[in-house]
Amino acid sequence: MALSPTAAQRRVIAAADPVTGRLKGTETQLAALVKRGLAFRHPRPPHDHFLTPAGHRIREAAGEPDAVAVPPEEPAAPDAGGVFAARVGGEEAVPGDAGPARLREVRGAWQGLLELRRMTHPDGSTDRPCAWERSHLVRAAALALEAAGHRPAGPDGGDGYRVRATPQPEAVAVYEPDGTALRGCAATLERAGWQVGEHTEPRTRARYLLASPRKV
Protein backbone atom coordinates (compact mmCIF):
# COMPACT_ATOMS: atom_id res chain seq x y z
CA MET A 1 0.00 0.00 0.00
CA ALA A 2 1.28 3.46 -0.88
CA LEU A 3 2.55 5.50 2.02
CA SER A 4 0.72 8.58 3.22
CA PRO A 5 2.63 11.82 2.57
CA THR A 6 4.59 13.30 5.43
CA ALA A 7 3.46 16.45 7.21
CA ALA A 8 5.93 18.52 5.18
CA GLN A 9 4.71 16.98 1.95
CA ARG A 10 1.09 17.66 2.93
CA ARG A 11 1.99 21.32 3.39
CA VAL A 12 3.42 21.39 -0.13
CA ILE A 13 0.25 19.75 -1.46
CA ALA A 14 -1.99 22.15 0.47
CA ALA A 15 -0.14 25.12 -1.05
CA ALA A 16 -0.65 23.90 -4.63
CA ASP A 17 -2.54 26.08 -7.08
CA PRO A 18 -6.21 25.11 -6.60
CA VAL A 19 -6.94 25.07 -10.35
CA THR A 20 -3.81 23.87 -12.14
CA GLY A 21 -2.26 21.90 -9.26
CA ARG A 22 1.10 23.57 -9.83
CA LEU A 23 3.45 22.84 -6.91
CA LYS A 24 6.25 24.74 -5.22
CA GLY A 25 8.82 23.09 -3.00
CA THR A 26 12.35 21.77 -2.81
CA GLU A 27 13.56 19.28 -5.40
CA THR A 28 13.62 16.60 -2.70
CA GLN A 29 10.02 17.28 -1.67
CA LEU A 30 8.78 17.32 -5.25
CA ALA A 31 10.68 14.16 -6.18
CA ALA A 32 9.18 12.37 -3.17
CA LEU A 33 5.66 13.38 -4.26
CA VAL A 34 6.36 12.08 -7.76
CA LYS A 35 7.58 8.78 -6.31
CA ARG A 36 4.32 8.44 -4.36
CA GLY A 37 2.24 9.12 -7.48
CA LEU A 38 0.94 12.41 -6.06
CA ALA A 39 2.70 14.69 -8.53
CA PHE A 40 4.27 14.63 -11.98
CA ARG A 41 7.09 16.65 -13.55
CA HIS A 42 6.16 18.45 -16.75
CA PRO A 43 8.39 17.26 -19.63
CA ARG A 44 8.81 20.74 -21.12
CA PRO A 45 10.82 23.61 -19.61
CA PRO A 46 10.61 25.01 -17.00
CA HIS A 47 9.74 21.43 -15.84
CA ASP A 48 7.26 22.50 -13.19
CA HIS A 49 5.55 19.93 -11.00
CA PHE A 50 1.78 19.40 -10.84
CA LEU A 51 -0.58 17.34 -8.71
CA THR A 52 -1.96 14.11 -10.10
CA PRO A 53 -5.65 13.25 -9.45
CA ALA A 54 -4.47 11.39 -6.32
CA GLY A 55 -2.63 14.51 -5.17
CA HIS A 56 -5.73 16.63 -5.72
CA ARG A 57 -7.70 14.23 -3.50
CA ILE A 58 -5.13 14.58 -0.73
CA ARG A 59 -5.31 18.37 -1.03
CA GLU A 60 -9.12 18.43 -0.93
CA ALA A 61 -9.20 16.09 2.06
CA ALA A 62 -6.67 18.15 4.04
CA GLY A 63 -9.35 19.72 6.20
CA GLU A 64 -11.45 16.58 6.62
CA PRO A 65 -11.16 14.32 9.67
CA ASP A 66 -9.78 10.83 9.43
CA ALA A 67 -8.08 11.31 6.10
CA VAL A 68 -6.92 7.97 4.80
CA ALA A 69 -3.76 6.83 3.08
CA VAL A 70 -3.57 6.80 -0.71
CA PRO A 71 -5.14 3.60 -2.16
CA PRO A 72 -2.70 1.14 -3.69
CA GLU A 73 -4.16 1.39 -7.20
CA GLU A 74 -4.06 5.00 -8.34
CA PRO A 75 -4.64 6.16 -11.92
CA ALA A 76 -1.36 6.41 -13.77
CA ALA A 77 0.43 9.69 -13.27
CA PRO A 78 0.77 11.72 -16.48
CA ASP A 79 3.89 11.08 -18.48
CA ALA A 80 5.03 13.32 -21.29
CA GLY A 81 1.86 15.33 -20.83
CA GLY A 82 -0.54 12.41 -20.45
CA VAL A 83 -3.53 12.10 -18.16
CA PHE A 84 -5.32 9.30 -16.40
CA ALA A 85 -7.53 7.05 -18.54
CA ALA A 86 -10.93 8.59 -19.23
CA ARG A 87 -13.93 6.36 -19.90
CA VAL A 88 -14.20 5.70 -23.65
CA GLY A 89 -17.45 3.75 -23.32
CA GLY A 90 -18.03 0.01 -23.25
CA GLU A 91 -15.79 -0.75 -20.26
CA GLU A 92 -16.83 -2.90 -17.36
CA ALA A 93 -18.36 -0.81 -14.60
CA VAL A 94 -16.03 -0.04 -11.69
CA PRO A 95 -17.48 0.37 -8.16
CA GLY A 96 -17.69 4.05 -7.31
CA ASP A 97 -16.88 5.05 -10.88
CA ALA A 98 -19.65 7.65 -10.92
CA GLY A 99 -19.06 8.87 -7.36
CA PRO A 100 -17.43 12.02 -6.01
CA ALA A 101 -13.90 10.60 -6.17
CA ARG A 102 -14.23 9.88 -9.88
CA LEU A 103 -15.66 13.34 -10.52
CA ARG A 104 -12.65 14.88 -8.76
CA GLU A 105 -10.28 12.76 -10.86
CA VAL A 106 -11.98 13.80 -14.09
CA ARG A 107 -12.01 17.48 -13.11
CA GLY A 108 -8.35 17.36 -12.11
CA ALA A 109 -7.36 15.57 -15.31
CA TRP A 110 -9.22 18.09 -17.48
CA GLN A 111 -7.66 21.05 -15.66
CA GLY A 112 -4.26 19.42 -16.07
CA LEU A 113 -4.88 19.02 -19.79
CA LEU A 114 -5.86 22.67 -20.15
CA GLU A 115 -2.65 23.63 -18.36
CA LEU A 116 -0.70 21.36 -20.73
CA ARG A 117 -2.30 23.17 -23.67
CA ARG A 118 -1.32 26.53 -22.19
CA MET A 119 2.27 25.48 -21.61
CA THR A 120 2.85 23.77 -24.97
CA HIS A 121 1.14 26.20 -27.35
CA PRO A 122 3.44 29.07 -28.33
CA ASP A 123 0.62 31.57 -27.81
CA GLY A 124 -0.42 30.03 -24.47
CA SER A 125 -3.94 29.30 -25.70
CA THR A 126 -6.16 26.62 -24.18
CA ASP A 127 -8.92 26.61 -26.79
CA ARG A 128 -7.49 23.94 -29.08
CA PRO A 129 -5.95 20.47 -28.56
CA CYS A 130 -2.23 20.06 -28.00
CA ALA A 131 0.29 17.56 -29.37
CA TRP A 132 -0.47 14.99 -26.66
CA GLU A 133 -4.14 14.97 -27.62
CA ARG A 134 -3.25 14.45 -31.28
CA SER A 135 -1.25 11.36 -30.37
CA HIS A 136 -3.94 10.02 -27.97
CA LEU A 137 -7.10 10.87 -29.89
CA VAL A 138 -9.51 8.43 -28.28
CA ARG A 139 -8.42 9.20 -24.71
CA ALA A 140 -8.42 12.95 -25.35
CA ALA A 141 -11.92 13.03 -26.86
CA ALA A 142 -13.25 10.77 -24.10
CA LEU A 143 -11.80 13.05 -21.41
CA ALA A 144 -13.48 16.10 -22.96
CA LEU A 145 -16.82 14.27 -22.96
CA GLU A 146 -16.55 12.80 -19.46
CA ALA A 147 -15.35 16.11 -18.00
CA ALA A 148 -18.43 17.80 -19.47
CA GLY A 149 -20.73 15.32 -17.72
CA HIS A 150 -21.64 13.01 -20.60
CA ARG A 151 -22.28 9.41 -19.58
CA PRO A 152 -20.17 6.64 -21.15
CA ALA A 153 -21.88 3.51 -22.43
CA GLY A 154 -21.71 0.38 -20.30
CA PRO A 155 -20.30 -2.99 -21.41
CA ASP A 156 -23.69 -4.10 -22.74
CA GLY A 157 -24.22 -1.06 -24.94
CA GLY A 158 -27.36 1.02 -24.56
CA ASP A 159 -27.35 4.75 -24.00
CA GLY A 160 -24.06 6.52 -23.44
CA TYR A 161 -21.19 7.61 -25.62
CA ARG A 162 -18.53 5.36 -27.16
CA VAL A 163 -15.33 6.83 -28.59
CA ARG A 164 -13.51 4.71 -31.13
CA ALA A 165 -10.47 5.01 -33.39
CA THR A 166 -10.98 5.31 -37.15
CA PRO A 167 -8.82 4.59 -40.21
CA GLN A 168 -8.70 8.32 -40.88
CA PRO A 169 -5.67 10.18 -39.55
CA GLU A 170 -6.37 12.43 -36.57
CA ALA A 171 -10.04 11.48 -36.33
CA VAL A 172 -12.19 9.54 -33.90
CA ALA A 173 -15.77 8.32 -34.14
CA VAL A 174 -18.26 9.03 -31.36
CA TYR A 175 -21.39 6.90 -31.11
CA GLU A 176 -24.42 7.70 -28.99
CA PRO A 177 -27.80 6.08 -29.80
CA ASP A 178 -29.79 9.01 -28.45
CA GLY A 179 -29.88 11.76 -31.07
CA THR A 180 -30.15 14.60 -28.59
CA ALA A 181 -27.24 13.25 -26.56
CA LEU A 182 -25.20 12.81 -29.75
CA ARG A 183 -25.70 16.46 -30.63
CA GLY A 184 -24.74 17.34 -27.08
CA CYS A 185 -21.48 15.43 -27.52
CA ALA A 186 -20.83 17.36 -30.73
CA ALA A 187 -21.33 20.68 -28.95
CA THR A 188 -18.99 19.63 -26.14
CA LEU A 189 -16.21 18.57 -28.50
CA GLU A 190 -16.54 21.78 -30.51
CA ARG A 191 -16.18 23.83 -27.33
CA ALA A 192 -13.12 21.73 -26.46
CA GLY A 193 -11.44 22.65 -29.76
CA TRP A 194 -12.45 19.77 -32.01
CA GLN A 195 -13.87 19.92 -35.55
CA VAL A 196 -17.01 17.77 -35.61
CA GLY A 197 -19.26 16.44 -38.36
CA GLU A 198 -22.31 14.18 -38.08
CA HIS A 199 -22.49 11.18 -40.42
CA THR A 200 -24.59 8.08 -41.11
CA GLU A 201 -23.18 4.57 -41.41
CA PRO A 202 -24.25 3.15 -44.79
CA ARG A 203 -24.95 -0.36 -43.50
CA THR A 204 -26.64 0.26 -40.14
CA ARG A 205 -27.91 3.82 -40.79
CA ALA A 206 -26.64 4.71 -37.31
CA ARG A 207 -25.68 8.32 -36.78
CA TYR A 208 -22.22 9.08 -35.41
CA LEU A 209 -19.75 11.94 -35.06
CA LEU A 210 -16.40 12.20 -36.78
CA ALA A 211 -14.18 14.48 -34.71
CA SER A 212 -10.64 15.73 -35.22
CA PRO A 213 -8.51 18.20 -33.23
CA ARG A 214 -8.69 21.76 -34.54
CA LYS A 215 -5.29 23.14 -35.52
CA VAL A 216 -6.06 26.87 -35.48
Secondary structure as GFF3:
##gff-version 3
##sequence-region A 1 216
A	DSSP	alpha_helix	7	14	.	.	.	ID=ss1
A	DSSP	beta_strand	22	23	.	.	.	ID=ss2
A	DSSP	alpha_helix	27	35	.	.	.	ID=ss3
A	DSSP	beta_strand	39	41	.	.	.	ID=ss4
A	DSSP	beta_strand	49	51	.	.	.	ID=ss5
A	DSSP	alpha_helix	53	60	.	.	.	ID=ss6
A	DSSP	alpha_helix	100	120	.	.	.	ID=ss7
A	DSSP	alpha_helix	131	135	.	.	.	ID=ss8
A	DSSP	alpha_helix	137	147	.	.	.	ID=ss9
A	DSSP	beta_strand	162	165	.	.	.	ID=ss10
A	DSSP	beta_strand	172	175	.	.	.	ID=ss11
A	DSSP	alpha_helix	179	191	.	.	.	ID=ss12
A	DSSP	beta_strand	194	200	.	.	.	ID=ss13
A	DSSP	beta_strand	207	213	.	.	.	ID=ss14
###
